[in-house]
Amino acid sequence: MPVKFEALPTEAVRALQRGGPDAYGRKPERKISDGNGVPCRHCMRNVAAGEPYLVLAYRPFPELQPYAETGPIFLHAEECERARCGSEPPEMLAGPDYIVRGYGADDRIVYGTGAVVPTPAIAEKAEALLARDDVAYVHVRSARNNCYQCRIDAA
C-alpha cells in the first residue's frame, strides 16, 4: 500500500503567518533561523539561515480529547508553497530517526504502534501500520523532542 506524507494545509498556515492564534490562542513567536534544525511543516523544508520563522503551538487533531497532543512547531514566517504529497520522506526529515505512531479513526493513539524508526524505513513502517484495520493515519514525530513533523496517509 503506497503512502503519502502530508504537509499542513495552506489555509491554516496562512492564518498563522498573518498573526492568527495558535492552538493556545496566542500569536506565533517570530524568530530568525540559524539554518540548523528549523523544519517548516508547510513546505517541508528547513528554514534557511537568516530567514524569519514562526514558533507556535500546534494540535494536529480536530478537537480536544485526552490523546490530542499539542506542541511546538516551526513555519516560515513568510508565505511558502505547500509541499506536494509524496511517498518519500520530505527534505525536512533529515534526522537519523523519528517516532512513527498510528492513530485510529477516533483520533486516539493505537497502542503498540509507536516506535522509533530509522528515517529510510519510515514509509515502510507507515505502510505496515496503515494496512491494519485499526489504524486510520500515522504521525511522524521527533524522536528527541516528540514534536509533530507530519502526517502520513494511505495514497
C-alpha positions as CSV (number, residue, x, y, z in Angstrom):
1,M,0.0,0.0,0.0
2,P,1.6,3.3,-1.1
3,V,1.7,6.1,1.4
4,K,1.7,9.9,1.2
5,F,3.5,12.4,3.5
6,E,1.1,15.3,4.2
7,A,2.2,18.9,4.9
8,L,0.0,21.3,6.9
9,P,-3.0,22.7,5.0
10,T,-2.2,26.1,3.4
11,E,-5.4,27.8,4.7
12,A,-4.4,27.1,8.3
13,V,-0.7,28.1,7.7
14,R,-1.7,31.4,6.0
15,A,-3.8,32.3,9.1
16,L,-0.9,31.7,11.4
17,Q,1.5,33.6,9.1
18,R,-0.9,36.6,9.3
19,G,-0.7,36.5,13.1
20,G,-3.7,34.3,13.8
21,P,-3.8,32.5,17.1
22,D,-2.1,29.1,17.6
23,A,-3.6,26.1,19.5
24,Y,-3.2,28.0,22.8
25,G,-4.8,31.2,21.5
26,R,-1.5,33.0,21.3
27,K,0.1,34.9,18.4
28,P,3.0,32.9,16.9
29,E,6.5,34.0,18.0
30,R,8.8,35.4,15.3
31,K,12.4,34.3,15.2
32,I,15.4,34.4,12.8
33,S,16.8,31.0,11.7
34,D,20.4,30.0,12.3
35,G,19.8,27.4,9.5
36,N,20.0,24.5,11.8
37,G,17.0,22.3,12.6
38,V,14.1,24.6,11.8
39,P,11.8,22.5,9.7
40,C,8.8,24.2,8.2
41,R,5.7,21.9,8.4
42,H,4.1,23.6,5.3
43,C,6.8,23.4,2.6
44,M,8.6,20.6,4.5
45,R,12.0,22.2,4.0
46,N,14.3,23.7,6.6
47,V,14.1,27.5,7.1
48,A,17.4,28.8,5.8
49,A,19.8,30.8,7.9
50,G,18.8,34.5,8.2
51,E,15.2,33.8,7.2
52,P,12.3,34.6,9.6
53,Y,10.2,31.8,11.0
54,L,7.4,31.3,13.4
55,V,7.3,29.1,16.6
56,L,3.8,28.2,17.7
57,A,1.7,25.6,19.5
58,Y,0.0,23.2,17.1
59,R,-2.5,20.4,17.7
60,P,-2.9,18.1,14.7
61,F,-6.3,16.8,15.8
62,P,-9.8,18.2,15.1
63,E,-10.8,18.6,18.7
64,L,-9.7,18.4,22.3
65,Q,-9.5,15.0,23.8
66,P,-7.0,13.1,26.1
67,Y,-4.8,12.0,23.2
68,A,-4.8,15.3,21.3
69,E,-1.1,16.2,21.8
70,T,-0.2,19.8,21.4
71,G,3.3,21.0,20.9
72,P,5.7,23.4,19.3
73,I,6.3,23.5,15.5
74,F,8.0,25.9,13.1
75,L,6.7,27.6,9.9
76,H,8.3,30.0,7.5
77,A,7.2,33.5,8.7
78,E,6.6,34.5,5.0
79,E,4.4,32.6,2.6
80,C,5.9,29.4,1.2
81,E,4.5,26.8,-1.2
82,R,2.9,23.7,0.4
83,A,4.9,20.6,-0.2
84,R,3.4,18.1,-2.6
85,C,2.3,14.9,-1.1
86,G,4.8,12.2,-1.9
87,S,5.7,8.6,-1.0
88,E,9.2,9.5,0.1
89,P,10.1,11.3,3.4
90,P,10.3,15.0,2.8
91,E,13.5,17.0,2.9
92,M,12.9,18.2,6.4
93,L,13.1,14.7,7.8
94,A,16.9,14.9,7.9
95,G,17.5,13.3,11.3
96,P,18.6,9.7,11.8
97,D,15.3,8.5,13.2
98,Y,11.8,9.6,14.2
99,I,8.8,8.3,16.2
100,V,6.2,6.8,13.9
101,R,2.8,6.1,15.6
102,G,-0.6,5.0,14.4
103,Y,-4.0,6.7,15.2
104,G,-7.5,5.3,14.9
105,A,-10.4,6.9,13.2
106,D,-11.3,8.3,16.6
107,D,-8.0,10.3,16.7
108,R,-6.7,8.2,19.6
109,I,-3.3,6.5,19.7
110,V,-3.5,2.8,18.7
111,Y,-1.4,1.3,21.5
112,G,1.5,-0.8,20.4
113,T,2.0,1.1,17.1
114,G,4.6,3.6,18.2
115,A,8.3,3.1,17.5
116,V,11.5,5.0,16.9
117,V,12.2,4.2,13.2
118,P,15.3,5.0,11.1
119,T,14.4,7.7,8.6
120,P,14.9,5.5,5.5
121,A,12.4,3.0,6.9
122,I,9.6,5.4,7.8
123,A,7.5,4.8,4.7
124,E,7.7,1.1,5.1
125,K,6.7,1.2,8.8
126,A,3.8,3.6,7.8
127,E,2.6,1.1,5.1
128,A,2.6,-1.7,7.6
129,L,0.6,0.4,10.1
130,L,-1.9,1.6,7.6
131,A,-2.5,-2.0,6.4
132,R,-4.1,-2.6,9.9
133,D,-7.8,-2.2,10.2
134,D,-7.5,-0.2,13.4
135,V,-5.1,2.5,12.1
136,A,-6.6,5.4,10.1
137,Y,-3.4,7.5,9.8
138,V,0.1,7.9,11.1
139,H,2.1,10.7,12.7
140,V,5.8,11.3,12.4
141,R,7.3,13.0,15.5
142,S,10.7,14.0,16.6
143,A,12.5,11.1,18.4
144,R,14.3,13.6,20.6
145,N,11.6,16.1,21.5
146,N,8.3,14.5,20.4
147,C,7.4,17.5,18.2
148,Y,4.9,16.8,15.4
149,Q,6.6,16.6,12.0
150,C,3.9,15.5,9.5
151,R,1.1,13.1,8.9
152,I,1.1,10.0,6.7
153,D,-2.0,8.7,4.9
154,A,-2.6,5.8,2.5
155,A,-2.1,7.1,-1.0
